[in-house]
Amino acid sequence: MPAKGRTGPAMAAVGSAMSAKAPPTYAATADVFLRFLSVIYLFAFTSLWVQLPGLFSSNGILPCGRVLDQLDQLETTVDIMKRHPTFVVLFSRHFGFDVDAVLECVVLCGAATSLAALSKGCGAIVMAAQYLLYLSVLHVGQTFLSFQWDTLLLEVGFAAILVARPGLFATWRDRGCRSSPAQSSLFLVRFVLFKLMLMSGAVKIQADCPTWTNLTACHYHFATQCIPTPLAWFFAQLPGSWLKASVAATLWIELAAPALILVPVASVQTFAAAVQILLQGAIILTGNYNYFNLLTACLAVSLLDLGGRGRHGGAGSEAEAADNDPQHKDPPKPKTFLDVLDSEGPLGVAHHVAHRSTAVGYVCCAAFTAYTAWQMFEIDEAEGLRLTLTKRSLQRRIDSYLPPVLALYGIATVLAGLRDVAVAATSAARTRGIASRALDALWKLAVLCSVLLVFTAGFVPLTKEICPRAAKKLWPAVERAHSLSSGFFVTAGYGLFRRMTGVGDEDGRGSLVLRPELEFQGSIDGERWTPYNFTYKPGDVSRPPPWVAPHQPRLDWQLWFSALSPNHDLWFVHFVYKLLLGEKAVLALMGSNPTLEDDPPKYVRVVKHHYNFTSFGSEGDKSRWWQRMEASLHLRPIRKDDESLLKILRDYGFRVRDAMETAEDWVSRGSAKPNEFLWDSWITRRFEIASTFYVLLLLPDLMGVLHRVIYNR
């Protein structure tokens, strides 16, 4: 009897402590994640809009009208929308609007929707609108929207629709909200982060790049990345041992740490989020990767419990008050399977130790870090820090652990989704009617089905890239799910920096850095050449690297890729042709070139140089950030009437000017558009008109803030 008397109060104390601190609902986490993502959408749309005339207009480098011309063989609008599910194609082909005007409107509406989401709330409808608008741009963006972060934004954007609360402008912490975000949707967001990081790390080892296996990638990276920041110059001066340690830390974060993302323990997830955000912060300091690092950090936010604990999710104070009111207490019910999954069931004590004892979680994380680092690296007396993980050993571990991990995580996702449905259908009966609970349960069930579809479709790119053995065993239904969803980019594969660029030495020991860089030069007589200036890409050796993120100068990025290849892409050839014509919209993408803008050159050539950062104590001009060596002629001098140039452009559907424009051509061109005057007015005043539009859009919110400030005083 005494023993029983002591045990009863002890267990009651544990039960009361756990009841006082209910399991997390992640309402605040979901709201912060959605607003963070809306900020990234705003950056992406705004960055694109600034570059639209030079990239995608009828006078740009890759006119989006070419995409429409390629659809002539498709007979119906349905067939067209299956291939290119985009508002641009729909409104220009089906309704007959000008394609440039439609693209402008789509991007502007995307930015306006992002602003509205930030100011009013990120409901499922507004998140779906942002996703569909960016999808519309991606389908006509061609080469300039072929980056991995563009598809990642869409994959995360689709998952965000499932995380969001149903409605237009709604948040989970609204006062009247008595529900919480579906846990299965957050499981999907974390899976996207897991897939992104694991694939990014695995491809580095599988590619057999000597800079990664020798831990010398950072000896090259800071100077050879597309657009470094000024701080990259200082990081490049660090001792070799520090640079090797930074590569080792990167490989550990991308190969070992992703396992922690899938562990459903709060302290472990906090640690996993911290290391991922730390890596992204370091990359932001040293490189201009537009919104990509912010998007990765946004995914890591889904691992954090930012508050809002309670059975009813957000600021549902009314619902919580009803639960705490003794007059509204329901009679006790017999325990069900739902109680076993909850913290108040038989597993409550284990749940309390795992979720509430942060010290235990952090100790486990420290032990995991030490063990995995010991498995991956060793310290050699001659070489210092050395990677012991080989391509074969990594593949063996992936083949052994990845399939069961994905299976267990899939089961956990299903259980979490079923619990969401059960809780929505049975809880809060005192504060919500039957119809409200039924709608909530149906939404949670729809979310679970969507999550399972995307989750299984995501197996295809993940396993095909890093686990071919498992890819061969995938069910045909999984392949079918991926095929059906591929046009909507709800899942994709990733693998950044699988091979380091600018490696001048064959063994990749970090002794010679040669960054290839293209310089475009114009000439009137073919003898005296004037270089074109770019705002962001390296050129003048005395100009410091810029700060440009979260904006992405897409022309500069594509020129970085062009410098790595001896071949000339189609857009590259058309870009040279636009320089010969002196196209204003294209020149606006570059730096200040007054001489070449006022008097277009008769010849354009491209010279390839090799760049590297200067170093402390180097001889020569101390104001120089770069040292440069001329390597070779990348493209011979070309005239705008070069027959080979014009033939290539005609064959691929580009417009060329065969002769001087006649008076009849001018009249016919002027009468082609009845609203030509309005369109020209928009093109010349697009910044002023768009700024006025956004001011009017935000004016009610600004007036509300001003009203609160005045009356609070």
RAQUIPE-V578942 format. One line per field, one symbol per residue. psi: psi as a letter, one per 30 degrees, with the letter a starting at -180 (. if undefined). Layout:
BEGIN
psi->???
END
This chain:
BEGIN
psi->eeeeeeeeeeeeeeeeeeefillkfheeeeeeeeeeeeeeeeeeeeeeeefeefeflfgaeikffeeeffgffkeleeeefeeiikfeeefeeefglkeeeeeeeeeeeeeeeeeeeefflileeeeeeeeeeeeeeefgfbefhglefeeeeeeeeeeeefelkkldjklfgkegkgllkkeeeeeeeeeeeeeeeeeeeefeeffhkfeeffhgeffeeeffldjllefeeeefflleeeeeeeeeeeeeefeeffefefjhkeeeeeeeeeeeeeeeeeeeffkihbgeeeeeeeefeffkjgahklfgcbhieeeeeeefjffgkllklkkleeeeflfgafgeeeeeeeffjfeeeeeeeeeeeeeeeefflljkeefbkkkfkleeeeeeeeeeeeeeeeeeeeeeeeeeeeeeeeeefflhfffkleeeeeeeeeeeeeeeeeeeeeeeefeeeeeeefieeeefgkleeeeeeeeefefghfklllikhfkklgjfkefhfgfjkjjkkkkkklkefgekkkkkkkeelkdkffklkljfkgkjjfeeeefeeeffkfljleeeeeeeeeeefhkeeefffaajieefeejklfkklkkklkllkllkgllakffkflkkkkeljeklkklfgkeeeeeeeefggkkljflkkleeeeeeefgejfheeeeeeeefgeeeeeeeeeeeefeeeeeeeeeeeeff.
END
